[in-house]
Amino acid sequence: MDSRCVLRLALRNYKSVEQCDIELAPIVLLVGRNGVGKSNIIDSLRFVTDATRNTLEYAIRERGGIDQVRRKSLGGRPTHPGIALELQLPQGRRAKYEFRIAAVQGRGFRVDHESCEVRGSDGSPEHAYRVDDGKVAEWTPKPTAPPVAHDRLYLVAASGLPEFRPVYDVLTRMTFHNLNPEVMKSPQRPEPGALLAHDGRNLASVIKQLESASPESLERVQHYLKAIGVPISRMRHKQAGALETFEVSMEWAVREGSRNSNFDAFALSDGTIRALGILISLVSAQAGGSSGPSLVGIEEPETALHPAAAGALMEGLTEGAASTQLMITCHSPDLLDHEGVTPEMIRPVILDNGRTVVGRLSPAKAELLKQHLSTAGELLRLDQLEPDPEDVARQRDAQGTLWEGVA
Protein backbone atom coordinates (compact mmCIF):
# COMPACT_ATOMS: atom_id res chain seq x y z
CA MET A 1 0.00 0.00 0.00
CA ASP A 2 1.25 3.48 -0.89
CA SER A 3 1.47 5.46 2.36
CA ARG A 4 2.13 8.80 0.65
CA CYS A 5 0.00 11.80 1.54
CA VAL A 6 2.43 14.41 0.17
CA LEU A 7 3.22 13.54 -3.44
CA ARG A 8 5.18 16.63 -4.41
CA LEU A 9 6.86 19.58 -2.73
CA ALA A 10 7.81 22.83 -4.48
CA LEU A 11 9.59 25.72 -2.74
CA ARG A 12 10.55 29.23 -3.75
CA ASN A 13 12.85 31.43 -1.67
CA TYR A 14 12.36 29.45 1.54
CA LYS A 15 15.41 29.93 3.78
CA SER A 16 18.42 28.62 1.78
CA VAL A 17 16.25 27.14 -1.00
CA GLU A 18 15.89 29.41 -4.01
CA GLN A 19 13.68 26.91 -5.80
CA CYS A 20 13.00 23.20 -5.77
CA ASP A 21 10.32 20.87 -7.06
CA ILE A 22 10.65 17.26 -5.93
CA GLU A 23 8.50 14.15 -5.97
CA LEU A 24 8.25 12.38 -2.62
CA ALA A 25 8.34 8.62 -2.04
CA PRO A 26 6.86 6.72 0.95
CA ILE A 27 10.33 7.12 2.50
CA VAL A 28 12.34 10.20 1.52
CA LEU A 29 16.00 10.28 2.57
CA LEU A 30 17.44 13.79 2.33
CA VAL A 31 21.14 12.99 2.14
CA GLY A 32 24.07 15.40 2.14
CA ARG A 33 26.82 17.09 4.10
CA ASN A 34 26.24 19.20 7.19
CA GLY A 35 24.96 22.70 6.48
CA VAL A 36 23.66 22.13 2.94
CA GLY A 37 20.01 22.79 3.85
CA LYS A 38 18.50 19.35 4.44
CA SER A 39 16.76 20.61 7.57
CA ASN A 40 15.36 23.62 5.70
CA ILE A 41 13.55 21.33 3.27
CA ILE A 42 11.95 19.29 6.03
CA ASP A 43 11.22 22.48 7.97
CA SER A 44 9.16 23.83 5.07
CA LEU A 45 6.61 21.09 5.70
CA ARG A 46 6.70 21.74 9.42
CA PHE A 47 6.13 25.43 8.64
CA VAL A 48 2.90 24.52 6.81
CA THR A 49 1.74 22.42 9.77
CA ASP A 50 2.59 25.16 12.26
CA ALA A 51 0.75 27.76 10.16
CA THR A 52 -2.42 25.67 9.79
CA ARG A 53 -2.48 24.03 13.23
CA ASN A 54 -1.67 27.32 15.00
CA THR A 55 -1.32 30.58 13.03
CA LEU A 56 0.92 31.91 10.29
CA GLU A 57 2.28 34.50 12.74
CA TYR A 58 3.22 31.69 15.14
CA ALA A 59 5.02 29.78 12.38
CA ILE A 60 7.01 32.86 11.36
CA ARG A 61 7.88 33.95 14.91
CA GLU A 62 8.90 30.38 15.78
CA ARG A 63 11.61 30.76 13.13
CA GLY A 64 12.80 34.22 14.19
CA GLY A 65 10.69 36.44 11.94
CA ILE A 66 9.98 36.84 8.24
CA ASP A 67 13.61 37.74 7.44
CA GLN A 68 14.70 34.33 8.74
CA VAL A 69 12.08 32.53 6.64
CA ARG A 70 12.72 34.14 3.27
CA ARG A 71 15.90 33.48 1.33
CA LYS A 72 18.50 36.22 1.45
CA SER A 73 18.83 37.94 -1.92
CA LEU A 74 22.41 38.62 -3.02
CA GLY A 75 21.22 41.56 -5.11
CA GLY A 76 19.30 43.17 -2.27
CA ARG A 77 15.90 42.61 -3.88
CA PRO A 78 13.12 41.34 -1.60
CA THR A 79 12.21 37.68 -1.91
CA HIS A 80 8.80 36.21 -1.21
CA PRO A 81 8.81 32.66 0.22
CA GLY A 82 6.33 30.26 -1.34
CA ILE A 83 5.36 26.64 -0.70
CA ALA A 84 3.31 24.36 -2.96
CA LEU A 85 2.16 20.80 -2.28
CA GLU A 86 0.45 18.07 -4.23
CA LEU A 87 -1.52 15.87 -1.83
CA GLN A 88 -3.13 12.45 -1.87
CA LEU A 89 -6.54 12.58 -0.17
CA PRO A 90 -8.88 9.76 0.96
CA GLN A 91 -10.95 7.92 -1.66
CA GLY A 92 -8.29 8.48 -4.31
CA ARG A 93 -8.84 12.23 -4.58
CA ARG A 94 -5.96 14.67 -4.98
CA ALA A 95 -5.32 18.31 -4.18
CA LYS A 96 -2.87 21.08 -4.98
CA TYR A 97 -2.27 23.68 -2.32
CA GLU A 98 0.08 26.66 -2.47
CA PHE A 99 0.72 30.01 -0.83
CA ARG A 100 3.22 32.86 -1.02
CA ILE A 101 4.14 35.35 1.72
CA ALA A 102 5.31 38.92 1.19
CA ALA A 103 7.13 41.08 3.72
CA VAL A 104 5.36 44.35 4.53
CA GLN A 105 7.19 47.34 5.99
CA GLY A 106 5.84 48.17 9.41
CA ARG A 107 3.43 45.21 9.45
CA GLY A 108 5.78 42.27 9.10
CA PHE A 109 4.12 40.11 6.42
CA ARG A 110 1.00 39.31 4.46
CA VAL A 111 -0.28 36.43 2.32
CA ASP A 112 -0.24 37.80 -1.21
CA HIS A 113 -1.33 34.57 -2.93
CA GLU A 114 -3.00 31.32 -1.87
CA SER A 115 -4.88 28.66 -3.80
CA CYS A 116 -6.33 25.21 -3.30
CA GLU A 117 -7.71 22.83 -5.91
CA VAL A 118 -9.36 19.47 -5.10
CA ARG A 119 -9.82 16.86 -7.82
CA GLY A 120 -11.78 13.62 -7.87
CA SER A 121 -10.31 10.13 -8.23
CA ASP A 122 -10.80 10.43 -12.00
CA GLY A 123 -8.87 13.72 -12.13
CA SER A 124 -11.93 15.91 -12.66
CA PRO A 125 -12.01 19.25 -10.78
CA GLU A 126 -14.35 19.31 -7.79
CA HIS A 127 -13.69 22.47 -5.76
CA ALA A 128 -11.20 25.31 -5.74
CA TYR A 129 -10.43 28.71 -4.31
CA ARG A 130 -7.84 31.38 -5.04
CA VAL A 131 -6.98 34.45 -2.98
CA ASP A 132 -4.83 37.23 -4.46
CA ASP A 133 -3.79 40.39 -2.59
CA GLY A 134 -6.37 39.86 0.12
CA LYS A 135 -9.33 39.28 -2.23
CA VAL A 136 -11.12 36.06 -3.15
CA ALA A 137 -10.53 35.67 -6.90
CA GLU A 138 -12.09 32.19 -7.20
CA TRP A 139 -14.53 30.25 -5.01
CA THR A 140 -16.52 27.24 -6.27
CA PRO A 141 -18.44 25.88 -3.22
CA LYS A 142 -22.07 27.00 -2.89
CA PRO A 143 -21.74 28.51 0.61
CA THR A 144 -20.51 32.10 0.71
CA ALA A 145 -16.74 32.45 0.86
CA PRO A 146 -15.36 33.24 4.34
CA PRO A 147 -13.71 36.64 4.89
CA VAL A 148 -9.99 37.04 4.15
CA ALA A 149 -7.39 37.92 6.77
CA HIS A 150 -4.12 39.26 5.33
CA ASP A 151 -1.98 37.60 8.01
CA ARG A 152 -3.64 34.17 8.07
CA LEU A 153 -3.84 31.26 5.65
CA TYR A 154 -7.26 31.14 4.04
CA LEU A 155 -7.31 27.33 4.28
CA VAL A 156 -7.93 27.60 8.04
CA ALA A 157 -11.21 29.42 7.38
CA ALA A 158 -12.09 27.23 4.38
CA SER A 159 -11.56 24.06 6.44
CA GLY A 160 -14.95 24.66 8.06
CA LEU A 161 -16.44 23.34 4.83
CA PRO A 162 -16.30 19.61 3.95
CA GLU A 163 -14.97 20.48 0.47
CA PHE A 164 -11.58 21.60 1.86
CA ARG A 165 -11.45 19.84 5.24
CA PRO A 166 -9.47 16.80 3.88
CA VAL A 167 -6.66 19.12 2.74
CA TYR A 168 -6.54 20.79 6.16
CA ASP A 169 -6.52 17.40 7.90
CA VAL A 170 -3.53 16.11 5.89
CA LEU A 171 -1.49 19.24 6.61
CA THR A 172 -2.28 19.47 10.33
CA ARG A 173 -1.60 15.76 10.88
CA MET A 174 2.04 15.97 9.77
CA THR A 175 4.41 15.60 12.72
CA PHE A 176 8.15 16.24 13.03
CA HIS A 177 10.84 15.12 15.44
CA ASN A 178 14.11 16.65 16.53
CA LEU A 179 14.35 14.64 19.71
CA ASN A 180 15.92 16.00 22.90
CA PRO A 181 17.17 13.11 25.09
CA GLU A 182 17.47 15.26 28.24
CA VAL A 183 13.84 16.36 27.99
CA MET A 184 12.72 12.80 27.22
CA LYS A 185 14.48 11.44 30.30
CA SER A 186 13.08 14.04 32.71
CA PRO A 187 9.65 13.69 34.42
CA GLN A 188 7.08 15.84 32.61
CA ARG A 189 3.54 17.05 33.13
CA PRO A 190 0.94 14.71 31.55
CA GLU A 191 0.13 15.52 27.93
CA PRO A 192 -1.99 13.90 25.20
CA GLY A 193 -0.32 10.66 24.13
CA ALA A 194 -1.69 10.06 20.65
CA LEU A 195 1.43 11.42 18.91
CA LEU A 196 4.99 12.03 20.09
CA ALA A 197 5.83 15.72 20.48
CA HIS A 198 8.51 17.45 18.38
CA ASP A 199 11.18 17.12 21.12
CA GLY A 200 9.81 13.86 22.57
CA ARG A 201 8.81 15.40 25.92
CA ASN A 202 5.54 13.41 26.10
CA LEU A 203 7.21 10.02 25.60
CA ALA A 204 5.81 8.72 28.90
CA SER A 205 2.28 9.77 27.86
CA VAL A 206 2.61 7.92 24.54
CA ILE A 207 3.89 4.80 26.31
CA LYS A 208 0.93 4.97 28.72
CA GLN A 209 -1.54 5.16 25.84
CA LEU A 210 0.10 2.26 24.00
CA GLU A 211 0.09 0.15 27.19
CA SER A 212 -3.70 0.25 27.25
CA ALA A 213 -4.59 0.60 23.56
CA SER A 214 -1.89 -1.35 21.70
CA PRO A 215 0.44 -3.43 23.94
CA GLU A 216 1.56 -5.42 20.89
CA SER A 217 3.06 -2.19 19.51
CA LEU A 218 5.28 -1.88 22.59
CA GLU A 219 6.38 -5.47 22.05
CA ARG A 220 7.34 -4.54 18.51
CA VAL A 221 9.46 -1.65 19.82
CA GLN A 222 11.19 -4.01 22.23
CA HIS A 223 11.92 -6.39 19.34
CA TYR A 224 13.70 -3.65 17.40
CA LEU A 225 15.56 -2.39 20.46
CA LYS A 226 16.91 -5.89 21.05
CA ALA A 227 18.03 -5.99 17.41
CA ILE A 228 19.81 -2.69 18.00
CA GLY A 229 21.52 -4.25 21.02
CA VAL A 230 19.43 -2.90 23.91
CA PRO A 231 17.95 -5.85 25.87
CA ILE A 232 14.74 -4.11 27.03
CA SER A 233 12.13 -6.70 27.98
CA ARG A 234 9.43 -4.33 29.21
CA MET A 235 8.45 -0.64 29.34
CA ARG A 236 6.08 0.81 31.93
CA HIS A 237 4.52 4.20 32.48
CA LYS A 238 5.35 5.53 35.94
CA GLN A 239 3.65 8.27 37.95
CA ALA A 240 5.96 10.64 39.84
CA GLY A 241 3.62 12.81 41.90
CA ALA A 242 2.01 15.31 39.52
CA LEU A 243 4.54 14.38 36.84
CA GLU A 244 5.01 11.23 34.80
CA THR A 245 7.94 9.27 33.49
CA PHE A 246 8.65 5.65 32.55
CA GLU A 247 10.92 2.81 33.50
CA VAL A 248 12.31 -0.16 31.60
CA SER A 249 13.28 -3.69 32.47
CA MET A 250 16.48 -5.04 30.96
CA GLU A 251 17.38 -8.69 30.72
CA TRP A 252 20.96 -9.63 31.64
CA ALA A 253 22.75 -12.94 31.21
CA VAL A 254 24.06 -14.39 34.50
CA ARG A 255 25.64 -17.71 35.45
CA GLU A 256 22.26 -19.15 36.48
CA GLY A 257 20.52 -18.05 33.26
CA SER A 258 19.14 -14.50 33.01
CA ARG A 259 17.95 -11.75 35.32
CA ASN A 260 15.79 -8.63 34.86
CA SER A 261 16.74 -5.28 36.35
CA ASN A 262 14.60 -2.12 36.39
CA PHE A 263 15.97 1.26 35.29
CA ASP A 264 14.42 4.71 35.31
CA ALA A 265 14.40 6.72 32.08
CA PHE A 266 17.32 8.94 33.13
CA ALA A 267 19.60 5.87 33.21
CA LEU A 268 19.26 5.29 29.45
CA SER A 269 21.92 6.53 27.04
CA ASP A 270 21.14 9.33 24.60
CA GLY A 271 21.37 6.96 21.62
CA THR A 272 19.03 4.43 23.25
CA ILE A 273 16.37 6.98 24.18
CA ARG A 274 16.49 8.62 20.74
CA ALA A 275 16.00 5.22 19.08
CA LEU A 276 13.22 4.46 21.56
CA GLY A 277 11.49 7.75 20.73
CA ILE A 278 11.69 7.16 16.96
CA LEU A 279 10.35 3.61 17.23
CA ILE A 280 7.59 4.65 19.65
CA SER A 281 6.55 7.40 17.22
CA LEU A 282 6.38 4.95 14.31
CA VAL A 283 4.34 2.30 16.14
CA SER A 284 1.97 4.89 17.62
CA ALA A 285 1.42 6.17 14.08
CA GLN A 286 0.55 2.64 12.96
CA ALA A 287 -1.74 2.11 15.96
CA GLY A 288 -3.50 5.41 15.22
CA GLY A 289 -4.77 4.19 11.84
CA SER A 290 -6.62 6.87 9.87
CA SER A 291 -6.28 9.30 12.80
CA GLY A 292 -2.50 8.90 12.92
CA PRO A 293 0.02 11.27 11.31
CA SER A 294 -0.10 11.78 7.55
CA LEU A 295 3.71 12.24 7.46
CA VAL A 296 6.48 11.91 10.04
CA GLY A 297 9.64 13.97 9.62
CA ILE A 298 12.75 12.89 11.54
CA GLU A 299 16.04 14.75 11.88
CA GLU A 300 19.10 12.45 11.78
CA PRO A 301 17.67 9.33 13.49
CA GLU A 302 21.14 7.77 13.60
CA THR A 303 22.56 10.42 15.99
CA ALA A 304 24.31 8.93 19.06
CA LEU A 305 23.59 5.40 17.83
CA HIS A 306 26.30 2.78 17.36
CA PRO A 307 26.98 2.19 13.63
CA ALA A 308 26.22 -1.53 14.01
CA ALA A 309 22.67 -0.64 15.13
CA ALA A 310 21.83 1.44 12.07
CA GLY A 311 20.58 -1.53 10.05
CA ALA A 312 18.05 -2.53 12.71
CA LEU A 313 16.84 1.05 12.95
CA MET A 314 16.39 1.17 9.17
CA GLU A 315 14.29 -2.00 9.42
CA GLY A 316 11.99 -0.19 11.84
CA LEU A 317 11.79 2.86 9.58
CA THR A 318 10.93 0.70 6.56
CA GLU A 319 8.18 -1.06 8.48
CA GLY A 320 6.80 2.26 9.69
CA ALA A 321 6.67 3.61 6.12
CA ALA A 322 4.13 0.93 5.23
CA SER A 323 1.49 2.96 7.07
CA THR A 324 2.93 6.48 7.36
CA GLN A 325 5.02 8.55 4.95
CA LEU A 326 8.49 9.39 6.27
CA MET A 327 10.88 12.24 5.47
CA ILE A 328 14.32 11.81 7.03
CA THR A 329 17.49 13.89 7.04
CA CYS A 330 20.56 11.69 7.10
CA HIS A 331 24.32 11.66 6.59
CA SER A 332 24.98 8.18 7.99
CA PRO A 333 26.64 5.71 5.59
CA ASP A 334 25.74 2.90 8.00
CA LEU A 335 22.02 3.65 7.73
CA LEU A 336 22.26 3.90 3.95
CA ASP A 337 24.09 0.56 3.69
CA HIS A 338 20.79 -1.22 4.39
CA GLU A 339 19.66 -3.39 1.48
CA GLY A 340 16.17 -1.88 1.63
CA VAL A 341 17.43 1.57 0.62
CA THR A 342 16.48 2.17 -3.03
CA PRO A 343 17.31 4.99 -5.49
CA GLU A 344 13.66 6.13 -5.35
CA MET A 345 14.07 7.00 -1.66
CA ILE A 346 17.20 9.12 -1.99
CA ARG A 347 17.14 12.86 -2.61
CA PRO A 348 20.74 14.16 -2.57
CA VAL A 349 21.10 17.71 -1.23
CA ILE A 350 24.06 19.95 -2.09
CA LEU A 351 24.97 23.62 -1.65
CA ASP A 352 25.65 25.60 -4.84
CA ASN A 353 26.80 29.23 -4.36
CA GLY A 354 24.88 29.47 -1.11
CA ARG A 355 21.72 27.91 -2.55
CA THR A 356 20.32 24.56 -1.49
CA VAL A 357 19.86 22.22 -4.45
CA VAL A 358 17.96 18.93 -4.22
CA GLY A 359 16.79 16.42 -6.80
CA ARG A 360 16.51 12.80 -7.83
CA LEU A 361 19.60 10.63 -7.56
CA SER A 362 21.71 10.83 -10.71
CA PRO A 363 20.94 7.98 -13.18
CA ALA A 364 24.50 6.62 -13.12
CA LYS A 365 24.51 6.26 -9.32
CA ALA A 366 20.95 4.92 -9.32
CA GLU A 367 22.01 2.19 -11.75
CA LEU A 368 24.87 1.17 -9.43
CA LEU A 369 22.35 0.64 -6.63
CA LYS A 370 19.89 -1.25 -8.85
CA GLN A 371 22.66 -3.58 -10.07
CA HIS A 372 23.85 -4.08 -6.46
CA LEU A 373 27.32 -2.92 -7.49
CA SER A 374 27.39 -0.46 -4.61
CA THR A 375 25.31 0.66 -1.65
CA ALA A 376 24.13 4.20 -1.01
CA GLY A 377 26.33 4.19 2.09
CA GLU A 378 29.44 3.36 0.07
CA LEU A 379 28.66 6.18 -2.37
CA LEU A 380 28.14 8.59 0.52
CA ARG A 381 31.54 7.65 1.99
CA LEU A 382 33.07 8.53 -1.38
CA ASP A 383 31.00 11.76 -1.54
CA GLN A 384 29.41 10.57 -4.79
CA LEU A 385 25.71 10.94 -4.03
CA GLU A 386 24.69 13.83 -6.26
CA PRO A 387 21.38 15.00 -7.72
CA ASP A 388 20.50 14.34 -11.35
CA PRO A 389 21.77 17.38 -13.37
CA GLU A 390 18.75 17.20 -15.70
CA ASP A 391 16.35 17.26 -12.76
CA VAL A 392 18.21 20.23 -11.26
CA ALA A 393 18.12 22.05 -14.61
CA ARG A 394 14.37 21.46 -14.92
CA GLN A 395 13.82 23.02 -11.51
CA ARG A 396 16.15 25.95 -12.26
CA ASP A 397 14.47 26.76 -15.58
CA ALA A 398 10.92 26.80 -14.18
CA GLN A 399 9.61 30.37 -14.11
CA GLY A 400 6.41 32.10 -13.05
CA THR A 401 4.09 30.26 -10.69
CA LEU A 402 5.23 27.64 -8.25
CA TRP A 403 3.65 24.89 -10.32
CA GLU A 404 4.96 25.85 -13.75
CA GLY A 405 6.97 23.00 -15.16
CA VAL A 406 5.24 20.35 -13.05
CA ALA A 407 4.25 17.42 -15.24
Secondary structure, 3 states (H helix, E strand, C coil): CCCCCEEEEEEEEECCEEEEEEECCCEEEEECCCCCCHHHHHHHHHHHHHHHHCCHHHHHHHCCCHHHHECCCCCCCCCCCEEEEEEECHHHCEEEEEEEEEEECCCEEEEEEEEEEEECCCCCEEEEEEEECCEEEEECCCCCCCCCCCCCCHHHHHCCCCCCHHHHHHHHCEEEECCCHHHHHCCECCCCCCCCCCCCCCHHHHHHHHHHHCHHHHHHHHHHHHHHCCCEEEEEEEEECCEEEEEEEEEEEECCEEEEEEEEHHHCCHHHHHHHHHHHHHHHHHHHHHHCCCEEEEECCCCCCCHHHHHHHHHHHHHHCCCCEEEEEECCHHHHCCCCCCCCCEEEEEEECCEEEECCECHHHHHHHHCCCCCHHHHHHCCCCCECHHHHHHHHHCCCCCCCCCC
